[in-house]
Amino acid sequence: MAQLHDLRLRLLVQQESERIAASQPDDLDLSVVQARCLCWLALLAEAHEDQASDAERRGDVEQAMGWFADSMRLRDVIQVVSSIEIPLPGSNDLLEEGEWDSDGHGFFGPMAA
């Protein structure tokens, strides 16, 4: 059952990446990718919360706690993805990969300590 779930999730991710590539054939807009990721993550978190509520109604506390913990992990991921600053296309402020600004932030986020 878990393998089927993993396969369905991989297919879903592949289909979404193909949609993104098709909608942005010349220049991939990272803000669009970020927005779509946030939409999918919010839907997954909501589905996990619904599963937790259903398990709680059935009296399966252990299952409810598992679903709830997963939904909290998804909420954490939403916070991380939301915090990623996507440079605006055509902005003069774009940093080349490996360059750092005065705050220690580069193209891939804060500089590692």
C-alpha positions as CSV (number, residue, x, y, z in Angstrom):
1,M,0.0,0.0,0.0
2,A,2.8,2.4,0.9
3,Q,4.5,1.7,-2.5
4,L,1.3,2.6,-4.3
5,H,1.1,5.8,-2.3
6,D,4.7,6.7,-3.1
7,L,4.2,5.9,-6.8
8,R,1.1,8.1,-6.9
9,L,3.0,10.9,-5.2
10,R,5.9,10.7,-7.6
11,L,3.5,10.7,-10.6
12,L,1.7,13.8,-9.2
13,V,5.1,15.6,-8.7
14,Q,6.1,14.7,-12.2
15,Q,2.9,15.9,-13.7
16,E,3.1,19.2,-11.8
17,S,6.7,19.7,-12.9
18,E,5.6,19.1,-16.5
19,R,2.8,21.6,-16.1
20,I,5.2,24.2,-14.8
21,A,7.7,23.6,-17.6
22,A,4.9,23.8,-20.2
23,S,3.5,27.0,-18.8
24,Q,6.9,28.6,-18.6
25,P,8.7,27.3,-21.7
26,D,11.2,30.1,-22.2
27,D,11.9,31.4,-18.8
28,L,11.0,29.5,-15.6
29,D,9.6,31.9,-13.1
30,L,10.6,30.7,-9.6
31,S,7.9,32.7,-8.0
32,V,5.3,30.6,-9.9
33,V,7.0,27.4,-8.7
34,Q,7.1,28.7,-5.2
35,A,3.4,29.6,-5.3
36,R,2.4,26.2,-6.7
37,C,4.5,24.4,-4.1
38,L,2.7,26.4,-1.4
39,C,-0.7,25.5,-2.8
40,W,0.1,21.8,-2.9
41,L,1.7,21.9,0.6
42,A,-1.4,23.6,2.0
43,L,-3.7,21.0,0.4
44,L,-1.6,18.2,1.8
45,A,-1.5,19.7,5.3
46,E,-5.3,20.1,5.2
47,A,-5.8,16.5,4.1
48,H,-3.5,15.3,6.9
49,E,-5.5,17.3,9.4
50,D,-8.7,15.8,8.1
51,Q,-7.3,12.3,8.4
52,A,-6.2,13.2,12.0
53,S,-9.8,14.3,12.8
54,D,-11.3,11.2,11.3
55,A,-8.9,8.9,13.2
56,E,-9.7,10.8,16.4
57,R,-13.5,10.3,15.8
58,R,-12.9,6.6,15.3
59,G,-11.0,6.5,18.6
60,D,-7.6,5.7,17.1
61,V,-5.5,8.1,19.1
62,E,-2.2,6.7,17.8
63,Q,-3.2,7.1,14.2
64,A,-4.6,10.6,14.9
65,M,-1.3,11.7,16.5
66,G,0.6,10.4,13.5
67,W,-1.5,12.3,11.0
68,F,-1.4,15.4,13.2
69,A,2.4,15.2,13.5
70,D,2.7,14.9,9.7
71,S,0.4,17.9,9.3
72,M,2.7,20.0,11.6
73,R,5.7,18.9,9.6
74,L,4.0,20.1,6.5
75,R,3.2,23.4,8.2
76,D,6.9,23.7,9.0
77,V,7.8,23.1,5.4
78,I,5.3,25.7,4.3
79,Q,7.0,28.2,6.6
80,V,10.4,27.4,5.1
81,V,9.2,27.6,1.5
82,S,7.4,30.9,2.3
83,S,10.6,32.3,3.7
84,I,12.6,31.7,0.5
85,E,13.2,35.1,-1.1
86,I,12.8,34.7,-4.9
87,P,14.6,37.5,-6.7
88,L,12.5,39.4,-9.2
89,P,13.3,38.6,-12.8
90,G,15.3,41.4,-14.5
91,S,16.2,42.9,-11.1
92,N,19.7,44.4,-10.8
93,D,19.9,43.0,-7.3
94,L,20.3,39.4,-8.5
95,L,23.3,37.7,-7.0
96,E,25.3,35.2,-9.0
97,E,25.5,31.7,-7.4
98,G,28.0,31.8,-4.6
99,E,27.9,35.6,-4.1
100,W,26.9,37.0,-0.8
101,D,25.2,40.3,0.1
102,S,25.9,42.4,3.2
103,D,23.5,40.3,5.3
104,G,25.2,37.0,4.5
105,H,22.5,35.9,2.1
106,G,23.2,34.4,-1.2
107,F,21.3,32.9,-4.1
108,F,20.6,29.8,-2.0
109,G,19.8,31.6,1.3
110,P,21.7,32.4,4.4
111,M,25.4,31.7,4.5
112,A,26.3,28.6,6.5
113,A,28.2,29.3,9.7
